[in-house]
């Protein structure tokens, strides 16, 4: 079964993956996938997604084969789809990360083996969203009714697009905080509100006093024409320890990582900072995703 977009998945399937990941954390995974092979095809740089999928495979009894674009026949001019069709014969499931939107679905349509989207351009990152949902539920005990604040560049962050959809599905209230010009597309938000009828608030100034969960992503400075403006906006939206004095005591701070300068380093030691725990949750959640894809 392919995992291309969170929008393709039924709520029951998502709940099943989250519950299974919890079982894996509490009781261990077993060897349900022993004898299977995972291929990791990453056409973009990755640390957490790639390594956690490889770790998840090993913890589930699988083996994995890794694809390195710079040492492959892509250097000879082989096409993306020919590469996918070739690797299909070597593995039972394939994880693909590619800079072009729609590449994972293109791959899934071309082969019969399950394809898992490890991120396609600025489009979707469904497995990260499943990790986010698991991390929120594990930290807060629920998702429904929470105030989840998403802060940063919401226009270009694929993680945020997937997450808004999932939060709407699970009945959270969402506050979107971004610099002007880096807002999430209004048409996309209109579609989400019509689909799930949940509360969305939009702000262009940093504010998270009422947040139960603060999810931060970086301001993509490379998208600014003026470097000075980029620095000004980045400094304004940086989360500092002093700024958290008015926040809820049980606030949970998440980040898909890597973080650059959007969260002050001293926050790492605070109990509210859960982003490294969130990254570690990638292993059990992706074990559950592999089971889902291969069942």
C-alpha positions in Angstrom: 0.0 0.0 0.0 1.5 3.4 -1.0 1.9 6.3 1.4 2.1 9.3 -0.8 0.0 12.0 0.8 -1.8 12.3 4.2 -4.8 13.3 2.1 -5.0 9.8 0.7 -5.3 8.2 4.1 -8.5 7.5 6.1 -8.6 8.7 9.6 -8.9 5.1 10.8 -5.7 4.1 9.0 -3.9 7.1 10.6 -5.2 6.1 14.1 -4.0 2.6 13.5 -0.5 3.7 12.6 -0.4 5.9 15.7 -1.7 3.1 18.0 0.8 0.6 16.5 3.7 3.0 17.0 2.7 3.3 20.6 2.7 -0.5 20.9 6.1 -0.6 19.4 7.4 1.9 21.9 5.9 0.1 24.9 6.4 -3.5 23.9 8.9 -3.6 21.0 8.3 -4.3 17.3 8.9 -8.0 16.9 10.1 -9.3 13.6 6.9 -8.9 11.6 8.9 -7.8 8.5 11.8 -10.3 8.7 13.0 -11.2 5.2 11.7 -8.1 3.6 14.0 -5.4 1.9 13.5 -1.7 1.9 15.1 0.6 -0.7 15.9 4.2 0.3 16.1 6.4 -2.8 16.9 10.0 -1.7 17.5 12.5 -4.5 17.8 15.2 -1.8 19.8 15.5 1.3 18.3 14.0 4.5 19.4 13.1 8.0 16.3 12.2 10.0 14.0 10.8 7.4 16.6 8.6 5.7 18.3 7.3 8.9 15.1 6.7 10.8 13.6 4.7 7.9 16.8 2.6 7.7 16.8 2.2 11.5 13.0 1.3 11.4 13.7 -1.3 8.8 16.5 -3.0 10.9 14.4 -2.9 14.1 11.5 -4.6 12.2 13.8 -7.4 11.0 14.1 -6.0 7.5 17.3 -5.3 5.5 17.8 -2.1 3.5 19.6 -1.1 0.4 20.6 2.5 -0.1 20.7 4.5 -3.3 23.3 7.3 -3.8 22.4 9.5 -6.7 26.0 10.7 -7.2 27.2 7.2 -7.6 24.3 5.9 -9.7 23.5 5.6 -13.4 21.8 9.0 -13.1 25.3 10.2 -13.9 25.0 8.4 -17.2 21.6 10.0 -18.0 19.3 7.4 -16.7 15.8 8.7 -16.1 14.1 8.9 -12.7 11.4 6.5 -13.7 13.8 3.9 -15.2 15.7 4.0 -11.9 12.4 3.4 -10.0 11.4 0.5 -12.2 14.8 -1.1 -11.8 14.9 -0.8 -8.1 11.4 -2.3 -7.9 13.0 -5.7 -8.7 15.5 -5.4 -5.7 13.2 -4.4 -2.8 9.8 -5.0 -1.3 9.1 -1.3 -0.6 10.7 1.9 -1.7 11.0 5.2 0.1 11.5 8.2 -2.3 12.6 11.7 -1.5 12.8 14.0 -4.5 12.9 17.8 -5.1 10.1 17.8 -7.6 6.4 17.9 -6.5 4.5 14.8 -7.6 7.5 12.6 -8.0 6.5 10.1 -5.4 3.1 9.6 -6.9 4.7 9.4 -10.3 6.8 6.6 -9.0 3.9 4.8 -7.3 1.9 4.9 -10.5 4.7 3.3 -12.4 5.3 0.2 -10.2 3.5 -2.4 -8.2 5.6 -2.4 -5.0 4.6 0.0 -2.2 6.1 3.5 -2.5 6.4 5.8 0.6 6.9 9.5 0.1 9.9 10.8 2.1 9.1 14.4 0.9 8.4 15.7 -2.6 9.5 19.3 -3.1 7.2 21.7 -1.2 4.3 19.4 -1.6 3.8 16.7 1.0 5.7 14.9 3.7 3.2 12.4 5.1 5.4 10.3 7.3 6.6 13.5 9.1 3.0 14.4 9.7 2.3 11.0 11.2 5.3 11.5 13.5 4.0 14.9 14.5 0.5 13.5 15.3 2.1 10.7 17.4 4.3 13.2 19.2 1.4 15.5 20.0 -0.8 12.6 21.3 2.1 11.0 23.2 2.9 14.4 24.9 -0.7 15.7 25.5 -2.8 12.5 25.6 -5.1 13.8 22.8 -5.2 15.9 19.7 -8.9 17.0 19.5 -9.5 20.4 21.1 -5.9 21.4 21.5 -4.7 24.8 20.3 -1.8 24.0 17.9 0.2 27.0 16.8 2.3 26.7 13.6 4.9 29.4 13.3 7.4 30.3 10.6 7.4 30.2 6.8 4.1 28.5 6.2 4.1 29.2 2.4 7.0 26.9 1.5 7.1 24.3 4.3 5.7 21.0 3.0 5.5 19.7 6.6 3.0 22.4 7.5 0.7 21.7 4.6 0.4 18.1 5.5 0.0 18.9 9.2 -2.8 21.4 8.8 -4.8 18.8 7.0 -4.2 16.2 9.7 -5.0 18.6 12.5 -8.3 19.5 10.9 -9.1 15.8 10.5 -8.5 15.2 14.2 -10.4 18.3 15.5 -7.6 20.5 16.8 -7.8 24.3 16.7 -5.0 25.8 14.5 -3.3 29.2 14.8 -1.1 30.1 11.8 1.7 32.6 12.6 3.9 33.8 9.7 5.5 36.9 8.3 3.4 38.7 5.7 4.0 37.2 2.3 4.9 33.8 3.8 1.3 32.8 4.7 -0.2 29.5 3.8 -2.2 29.7 0.6 -5.7 31.1 1.3 -7.3 28.7 -1.2 -5.7 25.7 0.5 -7.0 26.9 3.9 -10.5 27.5 2.6 -10.6 23.9 1.3 -9.4 22.6 4.7 -12.1 24.6 6.6 -14.8 23.4 4.3 -13.7 19.8 4.6 -13.3 19.6 8.3 -15.1 22.7 9.8 -12.3 23.4 12.3 -11.1 26.7 13.8 -8.2 28.4 12.0 -6.7 31.7 13.2 -4.2 33.7 11.1 -1.7 36.1 12.6 1.4 38.0 11.2 3.0 38.7 14.6 4.7 36.2 16.9 2.1 35.1 19.5 1.7 31.8 21.3 0.5 32.6 24.8 -2.6 30.4 24.3 -0.8 27.5 22.5 -0.9 24.0 23.9 1.6 23.0 21.1 4.0 25.3 19.4 5.3 23.9 16.1 8.1 25.9 14.6 9.7 25.9 11.2 12.5 28.1 9.9 12.1 31.3 7.9 13.6 30.5 4.5 16.0 33.5 4.2 17.0 32.4 0.7 13.6 33.4 -0.6 14.0 37.0 0.3 15.4 39.5 -2.3 16.8 41.7 0.5 19.2 40.0 2.9 18.6 42.7 5.5 14.9 42.2 5.4 15.5 38.4 5.7 17.5 38.9 8.9 15.0 41.3 10.4 12.1 38.9 9.9 14.2 35.9 11.1 15.1 37.8 14.3 11.5 38.9 14.9 10.2 35.3 14.6 12.9 33.6 16.6 11.7 31.8 19.8 13.7 33.0 22.8 13.6 31.7 26.3 12.4 35.0 27.7 9.4 34.9 25.3 8.1 31.8 26.9 7.4 33.4 30.3 3.8 34.1 29.3 3.4 30.7 27.7 1.5 27.7 29.3 3.5 25.7 31.8 2.8 22.5 29.9 3.5 23.9 26.4 5.0 21.4 24.0 7.5 22.8 21.5 8.0 20.8 18.3 10.2 21.3 15.2 10.7 19.0 12.2 14.4 19.8 12.3 17.0 20.8 11.3 16.7 24.0 13.2 19.1 26.8 12.3 18.5 30.0 14.3 14.7 30.0 14.8 14.9 28.6 18.4 17.3 30.0 21.0 19.8 27.3 22.0 19.0 27.5 25.7 15.5 26.3 25.0 16.9 22.9 24.2 17.3 22.2 27.9 13.7 23.2 28.8 11.1 20.6 29.6 8.8 22.2 26.9 11.3 21.3 24.1 10.3 18.0 22.6 11.8 18.2 19.1 14.6 15.8 19.7 12.1 13.3 21.3 9.9 14.0 18.2 12.8 13.1 15.9 13.4 9.9 17.9 9.7 9.0 17.5 10.5 8.7 13.8 11.8 5.2 14.3 8.7 3.5 15.9 6.3 5.6 13.7 8.1 4.6 10.5 8.2 1.0 11.7 4.4 1.2 11.9 4.3 2.8 8.5 6.4 0.0 7.0 4.0 -2.5 8.4 1.1 -0.6 7.0 2.6 -0.4 3.6 3.6 -4.1 3.5 0.7 -5.7 5.2 
